Amino acid sequence: MSDLITVEVAYALPQRQSLLTVAVNHLSTVQQIIEQSGILQQFPDIDLSQQKVGIWSRPVKLTDKVKAGDRIEIYRALIADPKDLRRRRAEKAKEEGRADKTTGGRPHEVKAGVE
């Protein structure tokens, strides 16, 4: 049995993406594979001490081992907090009358002649 396995390393920017397939030792760590893949040379802005990594959308540590067929993903920092954006949209909808000020749901419409 061979000690080499095949894994992928992925990183994406809005205007450019890279998916590299590499053959590595089955005992390699996530960090070793990222370094061996050459992706750090393609994207010098990657900072593994700051950016999170994952395997198939699940967060992992740089010291974790991988299995054959895994895809290591390097994640970019969020531009904005999704919860904060959702909160702002809800407040705007309340101000514009598109949402009930108390419940946040759709405002109750009173039909003509019916209450």
C-alpha positions, 0 to 999 in steps of 0.5 A: 500500500502506498503512503501517498494520498491525493487531496485538494487545496481550495482558495477563492477570491471574488475575481480568482479561484484556485483548486489544486490537487496534490499527492501527499504523505498520508501522515501530513497535516493540513498546514504541511499540505497547504504549504506543499501545494504552492497555493501560498505562492499564488496568493501571498495575501493568505495568512494561516495564522489569521485565516480559518481552514476547513475540510469539506466546509467543516472547520479544522486545525492546521495540525489535523490529519487528512484522508484521501479525497479530502478538500482543504479549504482556506477561508477569507475573513468576512467583510461584514457580520451576517447577523449585523446585516440581517439586523440592519435590514429588519430595522430598515423594514420596520422604519419603512412600514414593511414589518411590524414594529413589535413582532418584526413580521409582516404588518397586519393589513386591514381590508376595507370594511373588514376588521 
